Amino acid sequence: MVGPSDEHIAKRIVNSTQRPFTADNDVNTIRDYGLEVVVMDHLTDDGRWFLLADKNDTGLVYNDRAPLSMRKRDDPRTGNLMFVARFRASWGTPHVYGIAGSP
């Protein structure tokens, strides 16, 4: 997982057949791992990256406790139409494994 500014570099590292950024003809061993580059718009710092295992192999947890529900009604003070939305969710991790990243 990388930010938008590092997308091209990450794809170059993951997908090239030879080692990137060198004049040597060494084989790129990272390509054998079958990594997939995921771009996360919320990572805004250059050079930040994360390696994530499959979802079932990590300790990341997300619970949708109450799904999104919306309703509309008239505002008695102004006469405008109001939209009221409600949802509840919790996320976190009881233990971190299957995740590595840059400081």
N, C-alpha and C positions, 0 to 999 in steps of 0.2 A: 504494500500500500504506500503510495507516494502522493505528493501534492501535484497540482497541475503544472508547476514550473519544472518539475523533475520527470515528467512523463516520458519525454523522448530519450533521456539518458537511461532510465530504467528499462525501456523497451530495447534499447541498444545493448545493454548488459545482459538481459535475459534471453534475447532472441538471436544474437549473432552466433555464427558458427565458429569463429575464432575469437581469441581473447580480445576484448575491446580495449582501446586506448594504448595499444602497444604495436610495435612494428614486427614482433615475433609472430610466428605462425603456429602458436600453441592452440590447442583445442580449448574451447570454452566449456569447462566442466559444469558450470552453473546451468547450462541449457539442458543437461541430462536430468535435472530435478523436476522438470515440468512445471516451473513456476508461472504464475499468471500475474500480470501487472494490473493493479486496481488503482484508479485515480480517485482520490478523495478531495473534494473541493474545499473541505474544512481544514486541511493541512496547508497552512499558508507560509510556513518557514521553509526556506530553501534547504535542501540536503536532509530533510527529515524523512525517515522511512520506517516501515514496520513489516516484519515477516509474520504472517498468520498461518497457522495450521488449519485443517478443515474445521468447520464449525463444531462438529462433534468431539474434536480432540482438544478443545480449549476450555477454559473455565468461565467463559463469558456467558452471562445469563441475562435474558430480557423477558419480562413477563408483562403481558397486556392485561392488566387487572380489570379494566373497564374500557371497552372499545369506544372510539369516538362517536359521540351522539350529538346531533345538532337540532335545534328547534328555533323557530322564529316567533316573535310576538311584537306587538306594538308597544312602544315606550309611552307610558301615560303622561310623562312630563313634556315631551317634545312632539309626540305624534309620529316620530320616525320609526322605521322598522328595525328591530334589534334581532341579531342572531346570537344565540347562546350556545356555546360548545362546551363539552365536558369529556374528559378522558383521564384515566389513571394508568400509570405504567411504572415499573421499577426495573432497574438494570444495575448490574455490578458484576463482581466476580468473587466467589468464595476462595479461590486459589488461582494464581496466574501460572498457566503452563501452556505451551504451544504458541507463545507470542514472544518475539524479540524485536528490538527497535533501536534507533539511534538515540543518544541522550538529548 
